[in-house]
Amino acid sequence: TDRNGKSSFHYLPADTYLISVSKLPEYLPETRTVALSGPLGTERFVLRRAVTVQFSGRIRDAVDDVAVPNARVTLVPNEGGAPKVATADSAGRYSLNNVAEGVYRITVTAEHYEDLQVTLLIEGGSTPPTRTTAVQDFDLDPAGELFLDPNLPNGDWSSQVVFGSTAGLSVVVGQQVGPGVGNYRHATLILPIPDRTVYLANLNLRARYRPAESGPIRGLDYGFEAITFVDPEVSPSVYAMLIRQGSNLFIHGGTDYARYIWTRDRAERLTAANFTSVLSGGPDQPDFSASGGELQFGYLIQAEGPRPTSGLDNWMVRVRT
């Protein structure tokens, strides 16, 4: 084109033409099909100014919201072209400069996390300045296995007294409904001796993990809600996260729960060192290494008489690998 933005072609036969006009990188190209039927023809093109974007954000753990360092962010234009790649710093922050507006297929990867793939329209301002910013954070799910049991049916669980005398003891454990939470797991222990203490191990029959097959455990997340249904003169029940490995039992936590109030308990990134043995005579901690035996997950109730009654809901365990 000349300084007035005009251009001309001579001696073109009547036909249909594909015309492309471009001036990169300042303007976006435009392509159009034009039918020429006579000796003269005029076609007007209006080019949009190209806007480049500084595309940045933060990569976080979807469970506990901590930064994920060294995550890799890859942008591939939907219409083809070279990908752009950035690596997150120690704070989980990444940045890519001179990203043209458009639709991109974005992949976020990091060690110990599931890959994330999304399609996203990246755009900045429609008028000058021609360079603007776009911020997009990404949350990555930890790699591993997630065990959930929101409804707590009886067929998913086994219960056994593992500490304290069972003489005269009556235990009623099972799925209940309400109040206000839907299905939950109810436990009543009738103790003939008021000051007796018992431990009741509850194990989920489906929540099993084999490090030798699925890899060593880098950390454990767990969560549940619990409640005590007792009068003030009765000690509230204590609930704790439970692991069985072989014949050994290990717990983390141990909180007595408020009367008639559902209370949430959770922890993230627990290692074997965060667990203690329930019974004497065995190892002090579970073995999370690839040589460790199968682990089964559940929860432990510590109850004192005469009739401690309690409940648990929204139980979950996540194995991080």
FIMI-842837 format. One line per 8 residues: their letters; for each residue x, y, z of N, C-alpha, C, O. Coordinates in steps of 0.05 Angstrom, whole numbers, plus 5000, padded with zeros to 4 digits. Atoms other than C-alpha are relative to their C-alpha. Layout:
! FIMI-842837
A) X:Y:Z:X:Y:Z:X:Y:Z:X:Y:Z | ... $
This chain:
! FIMI-842837
TDRNGKSS) 5017:4976:5000:5000:5000:5000:5018:5025:5000:5041:5025:5009 | 4985:4975:4999:5021:5072:4990:4995:5014:5027:4983:5003:5045 | 5003:4985:4975:5022:5126:5044:4972:5006:5007:4966:5013:5030 | 5029:4995:4995:4947:5134:5037:4985:4973:5006:4961:4973:5009 | 5012:5026:4994:4935:5059:5050:4987:4988:4976:4969:4971:4979 | 5013:5010:5024:4916:5046:4977:5019:4982:4985:5043:4985:4985 | 4985:5018:5017:4937:4990:4932:4982:4992:4976:4958:4992:4979 | 5017:5008:5023:4915:4966:4863:5013:4977:4984:5037:4974:4984 $
FHYLPADT) 4992:5021:5018:4919:4906:4817:4989:5005:4972:4967:5015:4970 | 5008:4994:5027:4915:4911:4741:4997:4974:4984:5011:4954:4989 | 5003:5022:5020:4890:4864:4686:4992:4973:5013:5002:4952:5005 | 5010:5025:4987:4856:4814:4733:4975:4990:4985:4957:5006:4981 | 5024:5010:5013:4806:4769:4697:4978:4997:5021:4982:4994:5045 | 5023:5005:4982:4736:4762:4725:5003:4972:5013:5006:4952:4999 | 4997:5025:4986:4740:4709:4779:4995:5005:5030:4989:5028:5038 | 5002:4997:4971:4736:4697:4853:5028:4997:5012:5043:4979:5006 $
YLISVSKL) 4972:4999:4989:4799:4715:4893:4999:5000:5031:4981:5010:5043 | 4996:4999:4971:4823:4703:4964:5022:5021:5005:5045:5018:4997 | 4982:4978:4995:4855:4768:4987:5007:5002:5030:4989:5001:5047 | 4990:4997:4973:4897:4774:5050:5016:5025:5003:5033:5031:4987 | 4987:4975:4995:4920:4840:5079:5013:4998:5028:4999:4991:5047 | 4987:5002:4974:4971:4843:5135:5022:5021:5002:5034:5029:4983 | 4977:4984:4993:5021:4888:5169:5008:4993:5028:5000:5006:5048 | 4992:5010:4974:5053:4850:5225:5025:5014:5010:5042:5022:4993 $
PEYLPETR) 5017:5010:4979:5065:4857:5282:4980:5021:5010:4966:5015:5030 | 5017:4978:4989:5027:4923:5290:4970:4994:4997:4954:5003:5014 | 5029:5005:5007:4961:4898:5259:4995:4971:4996:5012:4955:4988 | 5009:5027:5005:4922:4834:5256:4993:4996:4971:4981:5014:4959 | 5006:5004:5028:4917:4804:5186:4970:4995:4996:4956:4986:5014 | 5028:5006:5007:4850:4800:5151:4999:4987:4972:5013:4996:4954 | 5002:5015:5026:4832:4751:5095:4970:4999:4992:4953:4995:5009 | 5027:4999:5009:4770:4756:5052:4998:4989:4972:5017:4992:4956 $
TVALSGPL) 5006:5009:5027:4740:4723:4990:4985:5022:4985:4965:5032:4994 | 5011:4978:5016:4724:4774:4935:4994:4990:4972:5011:4978:4959 | 5008:5007:5028:4685:4762:4870:5003:5024:4982:4991:5045:4987 | 4996:4979:5019:4709:4805:4812:4985:4993:4974:4991:4973:4961 | 5017:5006:5022:4657:4809:4757:5003:5019:4976:4993:5014:4954 | 4996:4981:5021:4677:4870:4716:5028:5011:4999:5045:5002:5013 | 4973:4990:5003:4736:4911:4694:5010:5016:5024:5034:5019:5028 | 4992:4984:4977:4735:4953:4757:4987:4989:5025:4964:4979:5025 $
GTERFVLR) 5011:5009:4974:4726:4934:4830:5015:5013:5023:5039:5018:5021 | 4987:4987:4976:4739:4965:4898:4992:4984:5025:4969:4976:5028 | 5005:5014:4975:4745:4930:4965:5015:5014:5022:5039:5020:5019 | 4988:4985:4978:4758:4965:5031:5006:4981:5024:4989:4965:5032 | 4992:5016:4977:4796:4931:5088:5006:5018:5024:5019:5039:5021 | 4994:4985:4975:4799:4956:5160:5015:4981:5019:5004:4961:5028 | 4984:5018:4983:4855:4925:5201:4998:5009:5029:4999:5033:5036 | 5001:4995:4971:4850:4919:5276:5029:5000:5011:5045:4983:5003 $
RAVTVQFS) 4973:4999:4988:4911:4939:5316:5004:4975:5018:4987:4968:5034 | 4993:5024:4985:4945:4878:5346:5005:5008:5029:5021:5027:5035 | 4996:4995:4971:4942:4877:5423:5016:4976:5011:5008:4953:5009 | 4985:5021:4986:4996:4838:5460:4995:5002:5030:4991:5024:5041 | 5008:5002:4972:4983:4815:5530:5023:4989:5017:5037:4970:5008 | 4982:5013:4981:5027:4802:5590:4982:4981:5016:4965:4990:5032 | 5017:5020:4988:4995:4737:5614:5014:4988:5025:5036:4977:5022 | 4987:5008:4976:5011:4720:5686:4980:4990:5021:4956:4992:5017 $
GRIRDAVD) 5017:5010:4979:4985:4688:5749:5015:4983:5020:5040:4985:5021 | 4988:5016:4978:4998:4639:5806:4989:4972:4998:4966:4968:4993 | 5008:5028:4999:4997:4563:5810:4998:4992:5030:5017:4996:5045 | 5004:5007:4972:4968:4536:5875:4990:4972:5003:4979:4960:4985 | 5011:5026:4993:4952:4471:5909:4970:5003:5005:4962:5020:5020 | 5029:4998:4998:4877:4459:5903:4989:4993:5027:4967:4999:5034 | 5010:5009:4974:4873:4429:5972:5006:5020:5022:4988:5029:5037 | 4993:4983:4978:4912:4474:6019:5010:5028:4991:5019:5044:5007 $
DVAVPNAR) 4996:4973:5010:4923:4535:5974:5029:5010:5002:5034:5034:5001 | 4972:4992:4999:4999:4535:5980:5011:5002:4971:5000:4990:4953 | 4988:4997:5027:5044:4555:5921:5011:4974:4990:5021:4958:5005 | 4988:5023:5014:5066:4502:5871:5024:5011:4984:5020:5022:4962 | 4976:4989:5015:5138:4521:5850:5006:4982:4976:5000:4958:4976 | 4989:5015:5024:5169:4500:5783:4978:4988:4983:4984:4970:4967 | 5021:5009:5018:5101:4488:5751:5005:5011:4972:5016:5033:4969 | 4995:4993:5027:5104:4491:5675:4973:5007:4986:4954:4991:4987 $
VTLVPNEG) 5025:4991:5013:5051:4532:5637:5006:5002:4970:5024:5017:4962 | 4996:5000:5029:5045:4520:5562:4975:5010:4986:4953:5000:4990 | 5022:4989:5015:5002:4561:5515:5004:4992:4970:5025:4997:4959 | 4999:5007:5028:4986:4534:5445:4976:5014:4986:4953:5009:4994 | 5022:4986:5013:4945:4579:5398:4981:4980:4986:4990:4961:4973 | 5019:5018:5012:4881:4546:5375:5002:5000:4969:4997:4980:4956 | 4998:4998:5029:4894:4571:5304:5027:4992:4990:5033:4996:4966 | 4973:5009:5008:4964:4542:5303:5021:5021:5006:5015:5045:5009 $
GAPKVATA) 4978:4982:4994:5031:4572:5316:5018:4989:5022:5012:4968:5034 | 4981:5010:4981:5090:4564:5362:4989:5003:5029:4977:5024:5035 | 5009:4998:4972:5074:4550:5436:5018:5019:5016:5040:5025:5008 | 4985:4984:4981:5095:4596:5492:5001:4985:5027:4981:4973:5035 | 4996:5015:4976:5123:4566:5556:5011:5017:5022:5029:5033:5017 | 4989:4987:4977:5135:4593:5626:5002:4981:5023:4987:4961:5025 | 4996:5017:4976:5160:4562:5691:4995:5017:5025:5006:5039:5027 | 5006:4985:4976:5133:4584:5758:5024:5002:5018:5040:4984:5019 $
DSAGRYSL) 4978:4996:4981:5181:4612:5810:4994:4986:5026:4974:4971:5028 | 5004:5013:4974:5187:4590:5883:4974:5008:5013:4965:4994:5031 | 5025:4992:4989:5124:4629:5899:4976:4991:4983:4953:4999:4988 | 5021:5010:5018:5085:4594:5844:4991:5020:4979:4970:5016:4966 | 5008:4980:5019:5082:4656:5800:5014:4996:4973:5037:4989:4971 | 4990:5002:5027:5090:4654:5725:4993:5025:4984:4975:5040:4992 | 5006:4977:5017:5091:4707:5670:5009:4994:4971:5031:4984:4967 | 4994:5002:5028:5090:4707:5594:4995:5027:4986:4973:5038:4989 $
NNVAEGVY) 5003:4974:5013:5102:4770:5553:4993:4997:4970:4998:4976:4958 | 5005:4999:5028:5078:4789:5484:4982:4977:4990:4988:4965:4969 | 5019:5020:5008:5020:4740:5481:4978:5013:4983:4965:5031:4993 | 5021:4988:5017:4974:4757:5423:4973:4992:5010:4969:4970:5020 | 5027:5006:4992:4900:4760:5437:4991:4975:4983:4999:4972:4960 | 5011:5023:5014:4863:4696:5419:4993:4978:5019:4995:4980:5043 | 5008:5023:4985:4840:4628:5441:5025:4981:5002:5038:4976:4981 | 4977:5017:4996:4893:4582:5471:4992:4974:5015:4974:4974:5031 $
RITVTAEH) 5001:5024:4984:4898:4511:5495:5023:5001:5020:5047:5003:5013 | 4980:4996:4978:4934:4516:5562:5003:4974:5016:4984:4962:5024 | 4993:5023:4983:4969:4459:5598:5017:5009:5023:5037:5022:5019 | 4984:4994:4976:4995:4465:5669:5009:4974:5012:4992:4957:5018 | 4989:5025:4988:5041:4410:5696:5019:5006:5022:5032:5027:5022 | 4981:4998:4977:5080:4400:5760:5004:4973:5012:4986:4956:5012 | 4994:5026:4987:5114:4343:5795:4982:4996:5024:4978:5014:5040 | 5017:5008:4978:5068:4307:5844:4972:5011:4997:4956:5011:5016 $
YEDLQVTL) 5027:4989:5004:5006:4340:5814:4988:4989:4973:5002:4982:4955 | 5013:5008:5024:4954:4320:5762:5002:5023:4979:5001:5046:4986 | 4999:4980:5021:4960:4355:5695:4973:5014:4998:4952:5002:5002 | 5024:4984:5004:4910:4411:5682:5000:5010:4972:5020:5021:4962 | 5003:4990:5027:4885:4427:5612:4974:5016:4997:4953:5006:5005 | 5023:4983:5004:4838:4484:5595:5003:5015:4973:5025:5018:4963 | 5000:4983:5023:4818:4525:5534:4990:5027:5009:4970:5030:5022 | 5005:4973:4988:4818:4600:5548:5004:5021:4979:5022:5021:4963 $
LIEGGSTP) 4997:4976:5016:4806:4665:5511:5017:5020:5015:5009:5029:5037 | 4982:4980:4988:4863:4713:5526:4995:5026:4985:4999:5026:4960 | 5005:4974:5014:4846:4785:5511:5007:5023:5019:5006:5021:5043 | 4994:4976:4985:4867:4854:5532:4981:5022:4992:4958:5017:4987 | 5018:4978:5008:4840:4923:5516:4996:5001:4970:5013:4992:4955 | 5007:4998:5028:4806:4937:5449:5011:5026:4987:5010:5029:4963 | 4989:4975:5011:4838:5006:5442:5028:5004:5012:5035:4991:5032 | 4974:4995:4988:4909:5033:5454:4998:5008:5029:4978:5021:5036 $
PTRTTAVQ) 4975:5012:5008:4952:5022:5493:4998:4972:4989:4979:4957:4996 | 5002:5026:5014:4967:4961:5451:5012:4977:5016:5011:4955:5007 | 4990:5021:4983:4999:4922:5508:4987:5002:5027:4987:5024:5040 | 5015:5000:4975:4958:4903:5569:5006:4975:5015:5024:4959:5008 | 4995:5023:4983:4955:4850:5623:4975:4983:5002:4953:4993:5001 | 5022:5019:4994:4913:4788:5636:5011:4982:5021:5033:4971:5019 | 4991:5017:4977:4917:4749:5701:4982:4976:5002:4958:4978:5001 | 5015:5026:4997:4897:4676:5708:5015:4982:5019:5037:4974:5014 $
DFDLDPAG) 4989:5019:4981:4910:4633:5769:4990:4972:4993:4969:4968:4982 | 5007:5028:5004:4909:4557:5765:5004:4984:5026:5024:4988:5040 | 4998:5018:4977:4895:4506:5820:5004:4971:4991:4989:4961:4974 | 4994:5027:5008:4926:4437:5813:4992:4980:5022:4997:4985:5046 | 5006:5022:4982:4900:4373:5845:5024:4983:5005:5038:4976:4986 | 4978:5018:4994:4952:4331:5881:4997:4973:4986:4975:4963:4984 | 5000:5026:5011:4971:4267:5846:4997:4979:5023:5006:4984:5045 | 5004:5020:4980:4950:4204:5883:4973:4988:4999:4960:4987:4978 $
ELFLDPNL) 5027:5012:4998:4885:4173:5907:4984:5015:5021:4994:5023:5042 | 5018:4986:4982:4825:4204:5940:4978:4980:5009:4965:4967:4992 | 5020:5018:4989:4780:4163:5986:4978:5017:5013:4984:5033:5031 | 5022:4985:4990:4711:4193:6000:4978:4981:5009:4973:4961:4996 | 5024:5015:4992:4651:4166:6038:4981:5019:5013:4978:5019:5038 | 5018:4980:4989:4600:4221:6046:4974:4988:5013:4963:5001:5030 | 5025:5011:4990:4541:4174:6060:5004:4979:5022:4985:4972:5036 | 4992:5018:4979:4577:4124:6105:4981:4976:5004:4971:4971:5026 $
PNGDWSSQ) 5017:5024:4997:4535:4061:6090:5014:4978:5017:5038:4977:5018 | 4989:5020:4982:4544:4003:6138:5019:4980:4986:5038:4971:4998 | 4984:5019:5014:4573:3958:6084:5028:5009:4994:5045:4993:4985 | 4973:4989:5006:4634:4004:6076:5018:4999:5024:5042:5006:5022 | 4985:4996:4976:4657:3999:6148:5001:4975:5018:4982:4959:5017 | 4998:5020:4979:4681:3951:6202:5008:5015:5026:5022:5035:5025 | 4995:4987:4974:4685:3968:6277:5010:4978:5019:4999:4956:5020 | 4990:5019:4980:4725:3935:6332:5012:5015:5023:5026:5035:5020 $
VVFGSTAG) 4987:4989:4976:4745:3951:6403:5028:4990:5001:5034:4966:5000 | 4971:5007:5001:4821:3953:6404:5014:5006:5026:5038:4999:5029 | 4988:4994:4974:4834:3978:6475:4977:5002:5020:4956:5014:5015 | 5020:4999:4979:4796:3969:6540:4985:4974:5002:4982:4960:4982 | 5015:5024:4995:4756:3913:6570:4973:5000:4985:4959:5021:4985 | 5026:5002:5014:4696:3889:6530:4979:4986:5018:4956:4982:5009 | 5019:5013:4982:4663:3855:6590:4976:5018:5006:4979:5041:5016 | 5024:4985:4996:4591:3879:6593:4997:5024:4982:4978:5039:4985 $
LSVVVGQQ) 5001:4977:5018:4605:3929:6537:4980:4995:4978:4979:4973:4966 | 5019:5001:5023:4550:3943:6486:5007:5022:4981:5009:5045:4988 | 4992:4980:5020:4569:3977:6421:4979:4999:4977:4973:4978:4966 | 5019:4998:5023:4519:4002:6369:5012:5021:4981:5013:5045:4988 | 4988:4982:5020:4550:4032:6307:4986:4996:4973:4982:4973:4965 | 5013:5004:5026:4516:4046:6241:4992:5027:4988:4994:5048:5000 | 5009:4977:5014:4489:4094:6190:4974:5011:5012:4956:4996:5018 | 5024:4986:4990:4438:4145:6214:4994:5023:4981:5010:5030:4964 $
VGPGVGNY) 5009:4977:5017:4400:4203:6182:4995:5023:5019:4980:5021:5038 | 5005:4975:4986:4402:4275:6208:5014:5000:5027:5028:4981:5033 | 5016:4976:5007:4397:4320:6244:5016:5020:4983:5038:5029:4991 | 4990:4978:5016:4412:4370:6189:5023:4994:4982:5031:5011:4966 | 4977:5006:5017:4470:4333:6155:4995:4977:4981:5013:4970:4966 | 5004:5024:5016:4437:4275:6119:5011:4976:5014:5009:4974:5038 | 4989:5024:4988:4470:4208:6129:5025:5005:5015:5042:5021:5006 | 4975:4998:4985:4523:4202:6182:5004:4974:5015:4986:4957:5016 $
RHATLILP) 4994:5025:4986:4556:4146:6223:4998:5005:5030:5012:5022:5041 | 5008:4996:4972:4528:4141:6293:5014:4978:5017:5016:4955:5008 | 4988:5019:4982:4562:4107:6352:4990:5004:5029:4991:5026:5039 | 5008:5000:4972:4535:4090:6421:5014:4977:5014:5012:4954:5006 | 4987:5020:4985:4577:4053:6472:4989:5001:5029:4990:5021:5042 | 5011:5001:4973:4544:4030:6536:5020:4985:5018:5025:4962:5014 | 4978:5010:4983:4597:4020:6590:4989:4995:5028:4979:5014:5041 | 5010:5005:4974:4577:3985:6654:5015:5013:5023:5004:5018:5044 $
IPDRTVYL) 4984:4986:4980:4634:4018:6692:5004:5029:4991:5016:5033:4970 | 5000:4972:5010:4628:4094:6687:5027:5011:4992:5028:5027:4973 | 4974:4988:5006:4702:4110:6687:5017:4983:4981:5041:4988:4978 | 4986:5017:5019:4721:4057:6636:5005:5015:4974:4988:5031:4965 | 4994:4988:5026:4756:4080:6572:5005:4978:4980:5018:4958:4986 | 4996:5019:5021:4753:4042:6507:5008:5015:4974:5000:5038:4970 | 4994:4990:5027:4781:4053:6437:4985:4983:4980:4988:4959:4980 | 5015:5014:5021:4736:4035:6379:5012:5008:4973:5010:5031:4964 $
ANLNLRAR) 4988:4996:5026:4772:4027:6312:4979:4996:4979:4965:4976:4978 | 5019:5001:5023:4729:4042:6250:5016:5002:4975:5029:5022:4970 | 4984:5001:5024:4761:4022:6184:4982:4998:4975:4963:4983:4975 | 5015:5000:5025:4735:4036:6114:5010:4976:4983:5034:4974:4978 | 4992:5024:5014:4735:3971:6075:5011:5005:4972:5025:4989:4960 | 4991:4994:5027:4748:4006:6009:5025:5018:4999:5038:5021:4978 | 4978:4980:4999:4801:4056:6031:5026:4986:5007:5036:4986:5029 | 4975:5015:4997:4864:4014:6020:5020:5011:4980:5013:5017:4957 $
YRPAESGP) 4979:4990:5017:4930:4037:5991:5025:4982:5003:5033:4976:5025 | 4976:5018:5000:4990:3993:5971:5024:5016:4989:5026:5019:4964 | 4976:4985:5010:5055:4033:5967:5017:4985:4980:5028:4997:4962 | 4983:5016:5018:5091:3975:5933:4989:5001:4971:5005:4998:4952 | 5012:5000:5027:5042:3980:5874:4996:5028:4990:5000:5033:4966 | 5008:4973:5009:5021:4053:5872:5021:5022:5006:5017:5045:4999 | 4979:4981:4994:5084:4086:5898:5000:5010:5029:4980:5008:5042 | 4998:4990:4972:5109:4115:5964:4982:5024:5005:4975:5038:4986 $
IRGLDYGF) 5018:4978:4993:5065:4164:6001:5017:5025:5008:5034:5024:5025 | 4986:4975:4994:5090:4236:6001:4987:5015:5022:5000:5031:5036 | 5015:4987:4979:5036:4260:6048:4971:4991:5000:4961:4980:4980 | 5028:5007:4998:4965:4249:6072:4984:5025:5008:4992:5041:5025 | 5019:4980:4992:4906:4297:6076:4976:4984:5011:4969:4963:5000 | 5025:5012:4991:4844:4279:6116:4981:5021:5011:4989:5044:5017 | 5020:4982:4989:4780:4310:6140:4975:4985:5007:4968:4965:4995 | 5027:5010:4992:4714:4295:6175:4987:5020:5018:5000:5039:5028 $
EAITFVDP) 5015:4985:4980:4660:4326:6218:4991:4981:5021:4983:4959:5015 | 5009:5017:4978:4642:4299:6286:4984:5016:5020:4985:5041:5021 | 5018:4987:4980:4593:4313:6342:4997:4981:5023:4999:4956:5020 | 5006:5016:4977:4578:4288:6412:4972:5006:5009:4964:5029:5013 | 5027:4998:4990:4507:4274:6435:4999:4990:5029:4990:4968:5034 | 5000:5009:4971:4515:4272:6511:4993:5025:5017:4995:5048:5008 | 5005:4979:4980:4495:4312:6572:5026:5010:5011:5047:4997:5009 | 4975:4988:4991:4546:4358:6604:5016:4983:5020:5040:4985:5021 $
EVSPSVYA) 4985:5015:4981:4563:4308:6659:5015:4976:4988:5030:4962:5002 | 4987:5022:5013:4587:4257:6608:5022:5011:4983:5019:5031:4969 | 4977:4991:5016:4656:4264:6576:4994:4997:4970:4984:4976:4961 | 5004:5002:5029:4652:4279:6501:5020:4980:4988:5041:4975:4998 | 4983:5019:5014:4680:4227:6453:5023:5014:4986:5020:5037:4977 | 4977:4989:5014:4749:4238:6422:5003:4984:4974:5002:4960:4973 | 4997:5012:5027:4758:4225:6347:5028:5006:4990:5039:5028:4995 | 4974:4997:5012:4824:4215:6310:5002:4985:4974:4988:4966:4970 $
MLIRQGSN) 4994:5014:5025:4849:4196:6241:5014:4974:5006:5032:4974:5023 | 4990:5026:4993:4866:4122:6240:5012:4987:4975:5000:4988:4953 | 4988:5016:5021:4913:4079:6197:5006:4972:5012:5016:4969:5034 | 4991:5027:4992:4920:4004:6201:5020:4990:4979:5016:4992:4955 | 4980:5012:5017:4983:3972:6172:5009:4974:5012:5022:4973:5033 | 4997:5026:4988:4987:3898:6183:4983:4998:5025:4958:5003:5024 | 5015:5001:4974:4966:3887:6256:5004:5024:5017:4995:5025:5040 | 4994:4976:4985:4989:3956:6277:4981:5022:4994:4972:5025:4971 $
LFIHGGTD) 5018:4977:5003:4945:4017:6288:5014:5026:5007:5030:5027:5027 | 4987:4974:4995:4967:4090:6284:4979:5022:4997:4960:5019:4982 | 5019:4978:5000:4930:4155:6297:5014:5026:4997:5038:5030:5003 | 4992:4972:5000:4937:4229:6284:4977:5016:5012:4954:5011:5006 | 5020:4983:4988:4901:4282:6324:4988:4987:5025:5000:4971:5038 | 5014:5009:4977:4850:4268:6377:4987:5023:5014:4997:5036:5032 | 5015:4977:4991:4798:4321:6390:4974:4991:5012:4959:4975:5001 | 5027:5005:4989:4738:4319:6437:4981:5021:4988:4988:5045:4988 $
YARYIWTR) 5017:4983:5016:4679:4348:6400:4977:5011:5016:4966:4999:5034 | 5020:4985:4985:4629:4399:6424:4973:4985:5000:4967:4970:4981 | 5026:5013:4997:4561:4375:6447:4980:5013:4981:4976:5037:4982 | 5022:4991:5018:4507:4380:6394:5008:5021:4979:4991:5035:4969 | 4990:4982:5021:4551:4420:6346:5019:4985:4982:5039:4974:4991 | 4982:5013:5019:4581:4390:6283:5026:5017:4997:5024:5041:4991 | 4975:4986:5001:4655:4408:6283:5018:4987:4980:5021:4963:4979 | 4982:5011:5021:4704:4401:6225:5028:4996:5010:5039:5013:5025 $
DRAERLTA) 4972:5005:4994:4772:4369:6233:5014:4993:4974:5003:4977:4958 | 4985:5006:5025:4824:4368:6177:5029:5005:5004:5037:5020:5022 | 4971:4996:4999:4898:4364:6165:5011:4994:4972:4999:4977:4958 | 4988:5005:5026:4942:4366:6103:5030:4994:5002:5043:5002:5021 | 4972:5007:5003:5009:4338:6082:5013:4986:5024:5035:4992:5032 | 4989:5015:4978:5018:4291:6140:5020:4980:4990:5015:4967:4970 | 4981:5021:5006:5079:4247:6139:4998:4978:5021:4982:4981:5040 | 5001:5022:4981:5091:4182:6176:5008:5010:5028:4998:4999:5048 $
ANFTSVLS) 4991:4990:4974:5125:4222:6231:4978:5014:5016:4980:5018:5040 | 5023:4987:4986:5058:4256:6247:4982:4980:5014:4963:4988:5027 | 5017:5020:4989:5027:4190:6269:5014:4985:5024:5038:4983:5024 | 4990:5015:4977:5035:4152:6335:4985:4973:5002:4962:4971:4993 | 5011:5026:4997:5022:4080:6352:4978:4999:5022:4981:5012:5043 | 5022:5003:4980:4957:4062:6388:5007:4979:5021:5002:4982:5044 | 4994:5022:4983:4982:3997:6417:5030:4997:5003:5045:5003:4985 | 4972:5005:4995:5049:3979:6448:5009:4974:4987:4993:4957:4980 $
GGPDQPDF) 4989:5025:5011:5095:3926:6420:5005:5000:4970:5017:4981:4960 | 4996:4998:5029:5097:3949:6348:5017:5024:4993:5027:5038:5011 | 4985:4976:5008:5131:4003:6307:4986:5026:5010:4962:5026:5014 | 5011:4975:4990:5122:4075:6330:4984:5015:4979:4966:5030:4985 | 5012:4985:5022:5101:4100:6261:4995:4981:4977:5007:4961:4974 | 5005:5016:5024:5072:4073:6197:5023:5003:4980:5039:5021:4982 | 4979:4999:5020:5117:4059:6137:4987:5009:4974:4971:4994:4962 | 5011:4989:5025:5099:4103:6077:5017:4995:4976:5011:5004:4954 $
SASGGELQ) 4982:5004:5022:5157:4080:6034:4989:4978:4981:4969:4965:4987 | 5008:5020:5019:5151:4034:5973:5001:4972:5011:4988:4954:5001 | 4998:5027:4987:5170:3975:6017:4980:4996:5022:4979:4974:5033 | 5020:5002:4979:5114:3989:6066:4977:4983:4992:4970:4981:4968 | 5023:5016:5006:5055:3943:6071:4975:5016:4995:4975:5041:4996 | 5025:4987:5006:4983:3958:6053:4990:5017:5024:4992:5008:5047 | 5012:4983:4980:4950:4015:6091:4970:5001:4996:4960:5003:4974 | 5029:4997:5000:4877:4018:6109:4993:5024:5018:5004:5027:5039 $
FGYLIQAE) 5005:4975:4987:4845:4083:6131:4972:5000:5014:4954:4986:5005 | 5026:4998:4986:4789:4101:6180:5002:5021:5021:5015:5042:5018 | 4999:4981:4978:4779:4136:6246:4997:4984:5026:4987:4962:5027 | 5000:5012:4974:4786:4120:6320:4982:5017:5019:4984:5041:5019 | 5016:4986:4979:4736:4137:6376:5011:4992:5027:5014:4968:5033 | 4993:5005:4972:4761:4143:6447:4976:5009:5017:4968:5032:5016 | 5025:4994:4985:4700:4139:6493:5002:4992:5029:5015:4972:5036 | 5002:5006:4972:4687:4141:6567:4970:4998:5008:4954:5012:4996 $
GPRPTSGL) 5027:5005:4992:4624:4118:6604:4986:5024:5012:4997:5046:5015 | 5013:5026:5002:4571:4111:6621:4987:4994:4973:4983:4971:4966 | 5013:5005:5025:4537:4121:6553:5008:5021:4979:4992:5037:4972 | 4992:4980:5020:4578:4162:6504:4988:4995:4973:4988:4972:4963 | 5013:5002:5026:4541:4176:6439:5011:5022:4983:5012:5045:4991 | 4987:4980:5017:4572:4211:6380:4994:4993:4970:4983:4972:4964 | 5004:5005:5028:4571:4216:6304:5023:5012:4983:5037:5030:4992 | 4980:4990:5019:4617:4227:6244:4988:5002:4972:4971:4986:4965 $
DNWMVRVR) 5011:4995:5027:4603:4254:6174:5022:5011:4982:5043:5021:4992 | 4982:4988:5021:4639:4275:6109:5029:4992:5004:5047:5008:5005 | 4973:5011:4996:4699:4230:6120:5014:4998:4973:5002:4991:4953 | 4983:5002:5024:4756:4233:6069:5029:4998:5007:5038:5007:5027 | 4971:5002:4998:4829:4215:6060:5011:5003:4972:5001:4991:4953 | 4986:4998:5026:4875:4237:6003:5029:4991:5004:5043:5001:5022 | 4973:5009:5001:4940:4201:5989:5015:5016:4979:5008:5015:4956 | 4983:4985:5019:4993:4246:5958:5024:4983:4992:5038:4973:5010 $
T) 4977:5016:5009:5045:4211:5915:5019:5017:4984:5040:5007:4975 $
